[in-house]
């Protein structure tokens, strides 16, 4: 069974903005994660306090970090897709 020819990739005009967006989201996530580390370092007892549904702060914060990463990934994908469509299709349209 043969496969078709490889896709030819052209220049991505949106790569600069995508990199900037990725860095901003990385810094935001890094700050939220640093908060988790600081709480664990400075006041580990705080992490054992019950917050919601009989779950402690460590569990809630941990799941929050996971959910934040997923949501930020979806946001990144949506924003980048919009920029790719706008910036890369302008080049291919005839003048």
C-alpha positions in Angstrom: 0.0 0.0 0.0 1.5 3.3 -1.1 1.0 6.6 0.5 0.7 9.9 -1.3 3.5 12.5 -1.7 4.6 14.4 1.4 3.0 17.7 2.0 5.1 20.6 1.0 5.3 23.1 3.8 5.7 26.8 2.9 6.7 29.8 5.0 4.5 30.4 8.1 3.8 34.1 8.3 2.2 33.7 11.6 5.2 32.1 13.4 6.3 35.3 15.2 2.9 36.0 16.7 2.4 32.3 17.6 5.8 32.3 19.4 4.8 35.5 21.3 1.5 34.1 22.3 3.1 30.8 23.4 5.6 32.7 25.6 2.8 34.8 27.2 0.8 31.7 28.0 3.9 30.0 29.3 4.7 32.9 31.7 1.1 33.0 32.9 1.2 29.2 33.6 4.6 29.5 35.2 3.4 32.2 37.6 0.4 30.1 38.6 2.6 27.0 39.1 5.1 29.1 41.0 2.3 30.0 43.4 1.7 26.3 44.0 5.4 25.8 44.7 5.6 28.8 47.0 2.6 27.7 49.1 4.1 24.2 49.4 7.4 25.7 50.5 6.3 28.5 52.8 3.2 26.9 54.3 2.8 23.2 53.6 0.1 23.0 56.2 -2.1 25.3 54.1 -2.2 22.6 51.4 -4.0 20.2 53.8 -6.9 22.6 54.4 -10.2 21.5 53.1 -11.5 23.8 50.3 -14.4 22.3 48.4 -16.2 18.9 48.2 -14.1 17.6 51.1 -10.9 18.0 49.0 -7.8 19.8 50.2 -6.1 22.7 48.6 -3.3 20.5 47.2 -5.8 18.4 45.2 -7.9 21.3 44.1 -4.8 23.4 43.0 -3.3 20.4 41.3 -6.4 19.6 39.2 -6.7 23.4 38.6 -3.2 23.4 37.1 -4.1 20.5 34.8 -7.3 22.1 33.7 -5.6 25.4 33.2 -3.0 23.7 30.9 -5.8 22.1 28.8 -7.8 25.4 28.6 -4.7 27.4 27.7 -3.8 24.8 25.0 -7.2 25.2 23.5 -7.0 29.0 23.6 -3.5 28.9 22.0 -4.8 26.6 19.2 -7.8 28.8 18.5 -5.8 32.0 18.4 -3.0 30.5 16.3 -5.4 29.0 13.8 -7.1 32.4 13.3 -3.7 34.1 12.8 -2.6 31.3 10.4 -5.7 31.6 8.3 -5.4 35.4 8.1 -1.7 35.8 7.6 -1.0 32.7 5.4 -3.9 33.0 3.0 -3.2 36.6 2.2 0.1 35.5 0.6 -1.5 32.8 -1.6 -4.2 35.0 -3.0 -3.3 36.7 -6.3 -3.0 40.5 -6.4 
